[in-house]
Each structure stands twice: as structure tokens, then as C-alpha cells.
Amino acid sequence: MGWWKKTDFWIALILFIISMIGFARGNEAIADPGQDVDPRLAWLYLIAAVIMLINGILSHKQHLRDLEEQKAKQTAQASRQEATTR
């Protein structure tokens, strides 16, 4: 599976865009209706984006390791079957 198919990366991108809007237009632009405007809101969105990005990277690396492990098992099974048929 390609990294672009993981939702962690898409969520990180959306959070990053929201934080950039907050930096460009002010925190009032990204605050929820009725919410008190926190002066750190854009930074919080940026931190959340970084956390999601790290989560996506770690998750994708684990997925790649699992795929390699599966391929190694399949190769070992195929070689065992070939050896027993001789």
C-alpha cells in the first residue's frame, strides 16, 4: 500500500493547512463557533499535524516490515515445498 493511501498523512495535511490559515488570518478564522479564541490555536493545530505525521510514518514503516516478513515466510515455504518434491 502506498503511503498516500494512509489516512494519517491526509489528516496531518488537513491539520497543517488549518494551522497555516490560523497563522495567516488569525486564530479567529479557525476557532469553532462559540469557542473562546485561544492565542495558541494555530500552534496546537501545527503540533497535532506533526503528531499525525509521525504516527503515519511509524505506521507505514511497520506495514513495510510486515510485508517483508510475509514475503520471507512465503519464500521459505516455497523453497521447502520445492525441496520435498525433489
Secondary structure in CASP SS format (residue, H / E / C, confidence):
PFRMAT SS
TARGET T0000
AUTHOR 0000-0000-0000
METHOD secondary structure of the structure
MODEL  1
M C 1.00
G C 1.00
W H 1.00
W H 1.00
K H 1.00
K C 1.00
T H 1.00
D H 1.00
F H 1.00
W H 1.00
I H 1.00
A H 1.00
L H 1.00
I H 1.00
L H 1.00
F H 1.00
I H 1.00
I H 1.00
S H 1.00
M H 1.00
I H 1.00
G H 1.00
F H 1.00
A H 1.00
R H 1.00
G C 1.00
N H 1.00
E H 1.00
A H 1.00
I C 1.00
A C 1.00
D C 1.00
P C 1.00
G C 1.00
Q C 1.00
D C 1.00
V C 1.00
D C 1.00
P C 1.00
R C 1.00
L H 1.00
A H 1.00
W H 1.00
L H 1.00
Y H 1.00
L H 1.00
I H 1.00
A H 1.00
A H 1.00
V H 1.00
I H 1.00
M H 1.00
L H 1.00
I H 1.00
N H 1.00
G H 1.00
I H 1.00
L H 1.00
S H 1.00
H H 1.00
K H 1.00
Q H 1.00
H H 1.00
L H 1.00
R H 1.00
D H 1.00
L H 1.00
E H 1.00
E H 1.00
Q H 1.00
K H 1.00
A H 1.00
K H 1.00
Q H 1.00
T H 1.00
A H 1.00
Q H 1.00
A H 1.00
S H 1.00
R H 1.00
Q H 1.00
E H 1.00
A H 1.00
T H 1.00
T H 1.00
R C 1.00
END
